[in-house]
Amino acid sequence: MQKTKKSIAKRFKLTGTGKLVRRSPGMRHHLHQKTTKQKRSLSQDKLVSEGRKADLIRGLPHGL
């Protein structure tokens, strides 16, 4: 029986249709020098690209 990779489970979320969602990096510090448009864009979740998705799904054998 394969265990769930907890590092993957913490950082990614599986949608109802089977897509993986991730947070955008860059919202921790130096926010004063980023534009409002940049910060708004970074605050939205992004989809994981198809090329990386297969490896990540393998670390989540039982889903989330």
BALOBA-1460 file (C-alpha; in Angstrom, 3 decimals):
// residues 64
<rec num="1" residu="m" x="0.000" y="0.000" z="0.000"/>
<rec num="2" residu="q" x="1.429" y="3.361" z="-1.017"/>
<rec num="3" residu="k" x="1.362" y="6.238" z="1.441"/>
<rec num="4" residu="t" x="0.283" y="9.783" z="0.569"/>
<rec num="5" residu="k" x="3.180" y="12.245" z="0.142"/>
<rec num="6" residu="k" x="2.302" y="14.791" z="2.814"/>
<rec num="7" residu="s" x="4.481" y="17.489" z="1.220"/>
<rec num="8" residu="i" x="2.325" y="17.284" z="-1.913"/>
<rec num="9" residu="a" x="-0.931" y="17.063" z="0.034"/>
<rec num="10" residu="k" x="-0.119" y="20.294" z="1.904"/>
<rec num="11" residu="r" x="0.698" y="22.340" z="-1.182"/>
<rec num="12" residu="f" x="-1.831" y="21.197" z="-3.765"/>
<rec num="13" residu="k" x="-5.599" y="20.783" z="-3.916"/>
<rec num="14" residu="l" x="-7.512" y="18.453" z="-6.205"/>
<rec num="15" residu="t" x="-10.591" y="19.959" z="-7.897"/>
<rec num="16" residu="g" x="-13.807" y="18.080" z="-8.550"/>
<rec num="17" residu="t" x="-12.848" y="17.543" z="-12.183"/>
<rec num="18" residu="g" x="-9.435" y="16.108" z="-11.269"/>
<rec num="19" residu="k" x="-7.254" y="19.166" z="-11.870"/>
<rec num="20" residu="l" x="-4.524" y="20.229" z="-9.444"/>
<rec num="21" residu="v" x="-4.523" y="23.748" z="-8.024"/>
<rec num="22" residu="r" x="-1.507" y="25.489" z="-6.474"/>
<rec num="23" residu="r" x="-0.792" y="28.788" z="-4.739"/>
<rec num="24" residu="s" x="1.330" y="31.439" z="-6.476"/>
<rec num="25" residu="p" x="4.754" y="32.179" z="-4.969"/>
<rec num="26" residu="g" x="5.856" y="35.719" z="-4.207"/>
<rec num="27" residu="m" x="3.302" y="36.940" z="-1.657"/>
<rec num="28" residu="r" x="5.483" y="36.732" z="1.461"/>
<rec num="29" residu="h" x="7.591" y="39.874" z="1.444"/>
<rec num="30" residu="h" x="8.657" y="42.907" z="-0.637"/>
<rec num="31" residu="l" x="4.982" y="43.608" z="-1.221"/>
<rec num="32" residu="h" x="5.473" y="47.387" z="-1.110"/>
<rec num="33" residu="q" x="7.376" y="47.361" z="-4.378"/>
<rec num="34" residu="k" x="4.924" y="45.130" z="-6.255"/>
<rec num="35" residu="t" x="2.081" y="46.751" z="-8.134"/>
<rec num="36" residu="t" x="-1.529" y="46.222" z="-7.076"/>
<rec num="37" residu="k" x="-2.109" y="44.338" z="-10.316"/>
<rec num="38" residu="q" x="0.794" y="41.986" z="-9.547"/>
<rec num="39" residu="k" x="-0.432" y="41.316" z="-6.018"/>
<rec num="40" residu="r" x="-3.978" y="40.685" z="-7.226"/>
<rec num="41" residu="s" x="-2.692" y="38.204" z="-9.803"/>
<rec num="42" residu="l" x="-0.454" y="36.439" z="-7.272"/>
<rec num="43" residu="s" x="-3.277" y="36.033" z="-4.775"/>
<rec num="44" residu="q" x="-5.265" y="33.854" z="-7.196"/>
<rec num="45" residu="d" x="-4.734" y="30.096" z="-7.347"/>
<rec num="46" residu="k" x="-3.186" y="28.655" z="-10.504"/>
<rec num="47" residu="l" x="-3.624" y="25.301" z="-12.222"/>
<rec num="48" residu="v" x="-0.671" y="22.922" z="-12.340"/>
<rec num="49" residu="s" x="0.573" y="22.339" z="-15.890"/>
<rec num="50" residu="e" x="-0.164" y="18.984" z="-17.506"/>
<rec num="51" residu="g" x="3.537" y="18.086" z="-17.657"/>
<rec num="52" residu="r" x="4.000" y="18.279" z="-13.877"/>
<rec num="53" residu="k" x="0.573" y="16.950" z="-12.954"/>
<rec num="54" residu="a" x="1.338" y="13.234" z="-13.545"/>
<rec num="55" residu="d" x="4.239" y="13.149" z="-11.037"/>
<rec num="56" residu="l" x="2.225" y="14.966" z="-8.389"/>
<rec num="57" residu="i" x="-0.842" y="12.760" z="-8.791"/>
<rec num="58" residu="r" x="1.405" y="9.728" z="-8.239"/>
<rec num="59" residu="g" x="2.176" y="11.110" z="-4.767"/>
<rec num="60" residu="l" x="-1.538" y="11.246" z="-3.980"/>
<rec num="61" residu="p" x="-2.653" y="7.627" z="-4.406"/>
<rec num="62" residu="h" x="-5.887" y="8.097" z="-2.453"/>
<rec num="63" residu="g" x="-6.735" y="11.628" z="-3.590"/>
<rec num="64" residu="l" x="-7.093" y="14.446" z="-1.066"/>
